[in-house]
Amino acid sequence: MDEDLRDIVLGVLATGVSASLGYLARAAVWRRRLRRKQAFFGLPGNAECLLVVNREANGEGVHRNDVFALLELSALIRDCDAHARIVRHDRAQQGFGERTEFCLGGPYSNHRMGAHLRTLLPGVSVNVEPGPDAGTFTIGSDTYRQEPKTSEYVLLARLTAGEGGRPVFLFCGQSSITNQAATRYLVRHHRKLARTHGRGPFVLLLKVVNSEAYGPDVVELVADVTRKATAPAPAAEPSGAAART
């Protein structure tokens, strides 16, 4: 009887030790993943970041797809034990680098995005003029024109500049559905992006396929355009230069 009792006690102890070790191992993995996630997004515990929102085309509100994008970003920020401050694009009059920033929308609806493109991505231009070519991206010598609800493009970028080294994330799309698609892509693939790019900058061109049927869920990676997007724009040739040569 004593031996049976001893075996039971030893079994219980072994089970308890195994469970404790398993819990500690899972907790260590979770903490390591959290630290990596916080480092990638520049969001240490209790940090503050900015969510810079655009306006709806021809209006003052925020498009419903952009609201969904903000909700996905808010959940990601909360997972990092950080908190966000939402700022309208025309009131975000501050530099970058001191805190992480998530900037949403094309330059036609987000003035701060336009400033970021000029300062951080000089190799990118976006056609903001009304007409059939509205929203067309020019990256280096390549152009990407949207086919509404069929084939639309969005730039997803992680950039660092200024003092502090905190990143700026840009979601610059040709439509509101592409902005949401880019935020969802970042949320789903941030581990892979961190393994590929570390804490360095990247600029990815994504294509949203048949958004009328699939919404923001079917996204293709077209290319890593970091080098072209960050390269200085070619200087305009002086008037009459061709004639002189």
C-alpha positions in Angstrom: 0.0 0.0 0.0 2.8 2.3 0.9 4.5 1.6 -2.5 1.2 2.3 -4.3 0.8 5.6 -2.5 4.4 6.5 -3.3 3.9 5.8 -7.0 0.8 7.9 -7.0 2.6 10.8 -5.3 5.5 10.6 -7.7 3.2 10.5 -10.7 1.4 13.6 -9.5 4.7 15.4 -8.9 6.0 14.3 -12.3 2.8 15.6 -14.0 3.0 18.9 -12.1 6.7 19.4 -13.0 6.0 18.6 -16.7 3.0 20.9 -16.8 5.0 23.7 -15.2 7.9 23.2 -17.6 5.5 23.2 -20.5 3.9 26.4 -19.3 7.3 28.1 -18.7 8.4 27.1 -22.2 5.3 28.4 -23.8 5.5 31.6 -21.8 9.2 32.1 -22.9 8.2 31.5 -26.6 5.3 34.0 -26.3 7.6 36.6 -24.7 10.2 36.2 -27.4 7.6 36.6 -30.1 6.2 39.6 -28.4 9.6 41.3 -28.1 10.3 40.6 -31.8 6.9 42.0 -32.8 7.4 45.1 -30.6 10.9 45.6 -32.1 9.6 45.3 -35.7 6.8 47.8 -35.1 8.8 50.1 -32.8 6.3 49.6 -30.1 7.8 48.8 -26.7 5.4 48.2 -23.8 3.2 51.2 -23.1 4.5 53.2 -26.1 2.4 55.7 -27.9 2.0 55.7 -31.7 0.1 57.7 -34.2 -2.6 56.6 -36.5 -2.9 59.3 -39.2 -6.2 59.0 -41.0 -7.3 60.4 -44.3 -10.6 61.8 -45.4 -13.2 60.2 -47.6 -13.1 61.4 -51.2 -15.3 64.5 -51.7 -16.1 64.5 -48.0 -14.9 65.1 -44.5 -15.5 61.6 -43.0 -13.4 58.5 -43.1 -14.4 55.8 -45.6 -15.8 52.6 -44.0 -12.9 50.5 -45.5 -10.4 52.8 -43.9 -12.3 52.4 -40.6 -11.9 48.7 -40.9 -8.2 49.2 -41.6 -7.8 51.3 -38.5 -9.6 48.6 -36.4 -7.1 46.0 -37.6 -4.1 48.3 -36.8 -5.6 49.1 -33.4 -5.8 45.4 -32.5 -2.2 44.9 -33.6 -1.1 47.9 -31.5 -3.0 46.6 -28.5 -1.2 43.2 -28.9 2.1 45.0 -28.5 0.9 46.5 -25.2 1.0 49.9 -26.8 -1.7 52.5 -27.4 -2.6 54.8 -30.3 -3.5 58.4 -30.8 -5.6 59.0 -33.9 -4.8 62.2 -35.8 -6.3 63.7 -38.9 -4.0 64.1 -41.8 -4.2 67.8 -41.9 -3.5 68.2 -38.1 -0.4 65.9 -37.9 2.1 68.7 -37.9 5.1 67.0 -36.4 8.2 65.1 -37.4 8.9 61.4 -37.5 11.1 59.1 -35.7 10.1 59.8 -32.1 7.1 57.5 -32.2 5.8 54.9 -34.6 3.4 56.2 -37.2 0.8 54.4 -39.3 -0.2 56.6 -42.2 -3.3 55.6 -44.2 -4.5 56.7 -47.7 -3.2 58.1 -51.0 -1.9 61.6 -51.3 -5.2 62.9 -52.8 -7.0 62.3 -49.5 -4.1 62.4 -47.1 -1.8 65.5 -47.2 0.7 63.9 -44.8 1.0 60.9 -47.1 1.9 63.3 -49.9 4.6 64.9 -47.7 6.0 61.4 -46.8 6.2 60.4 -50.5 8.1 63.6 -51.4 10.5 63.3 -48.4 10.9 59.5 -47.9 10.0 58.0 -51.3 11.2 60.5 -54.0 11.2 57.8 -56.6 7.4 57.4 -56.3 4.8 59.7 -57.9 1.0 59.4 -57.8 -1.3 61.0 -60.3 -3.7 63.1 -58.3 -5.4 64.8 -61.2 -9.0 63.8 -62.1 -9.4 61.6 -65.2 -8.8 58.1 -66.4 -5.2 58.0 -65.1 -6.1 59.2 -61.6 -4.3 57.3 -59.0 -1.7 55.9 -61.4 1.6 55.0 -59.6 4.9 55.8 -61.3 7.8 54.0 -59.6 11.1 54.7 -61.3 10.3 54.2 -64.9 7.4 51.8 -64.4 3.7 52.8 -64.2 0.9 51.0 -62.5 -2.6 52.0 -63.6 -5.7 50.8 -61.7 -8.6 48.9 -63.1 -11.3 49.8 -60.5 -12.5 46.7 -58.6 -10.5 44.4 -60.8 -6.8 45.2 -60.5 -5.7 47.9 -58.0 -2.4 48.7 -56.4 -1.1 49.7 -53.0 2.3 50.5 -51.5 3.1 49.1 -48.2 6.3 50.6 -46.7 8.2 50.5 -43.5 10.7 53.4 -43.3 12.9 55.0 -40.7 14.0 58.6 -40.5 14.6 61.3 -38.1 15.7 61.1 -34.5 14.6 58.2 -32.4 14.6 55.6 -35.1 10.9 54.7 -34.7 9.4 53.5 -38.1 6.8 55.0 -40.3 4.4 52.6 -41.9 2.7 53.8 -45.1 -0.4 52.3 -46.7 -0.7 54.2 -49.9 -3.5 52.7 -52.1 -5.3 53.6 -55.2 -8.6 53.1 -53.4 -9.9 52.6 -49.8 -10.2 48.8 -50.3 -6.5 48.6 -51.1 -5.6 50.5 -47.9 -7.4 47.9 -45.9 -5.8 45.1 -47.9 -2.3 46.5 -47.1 -3.0 46.7 -43.4 -4.4 43.1 -43.4 -1.3 41.9 -45.3 0.9 43.5 -42.7 -1.0 42.0 -39.8 -0.9 38.5 -41.4 2.7 38.6 -42.7 4.6 40.7 -40.2 6.7 37.7 -39.0 7.8 36.9 -42.5 8.5 40.5 -43.2 10.6 40.8 -40.1 12.6 37.7 -41.0 13.2 39.0 -44.5 13.9 42.7 -43.8 14.8 42.8 -40.1 14.3 46.3 -38.8 15.4 47.8 -42.1 13.2 49.7 -44.6 11.2 48.1 -47.3 8.7 49.2 -49.9 6.4 46.6 -51.3 4.0 46.9 -54.3 0.9 44.9 -53.8 -2.0 44.2 -56.1 -5.5 43.6 -54.9 -7.3 41.3 -57.3 -11.1 41.5 -58.0 -12.0 43.4 -54.9 -15.6 43.5 -56.0 -15.9 39.8 -55.4 -13.1 39.1 -52.8 -12.8 42.4 -50.9 -9.4 43.0 -49.4 -8.5 39.3 -49.0 -6.9 38.4 -52.4 -3.5 40.2 -52.5 -0.5 39.5 -54.7 3.0 40.7 -54.0 4.1 42.3 -57.3 7.6 43.4 -56.3 9.9 44.8 -53.7 10.4 48.3 -55.1 12.5 49.6 -52.2 15.5 50.6 -54.3 13.4 52.4 -57.0 11.1 54.1 -54.5 13.8 55.5 -52.3 16.1 56.6 -55.2 16.1 60.3 -55.9 13.8 61.4 -58.7 15.7 62.2 -61.9 16.3 65.9 -62.3 14.3 67.6 -64.9 16.3 68.5 -68.0 16.7 72.2 -68.4 14.7 73.8 -71.1 16.6 73.9 -74.4 19.2 71.4 -73.2 18.5 69.0 -76.0 19.0 71.8 -78.5 22.3 72.8 -77.0 23.6 69.2 -77.1 
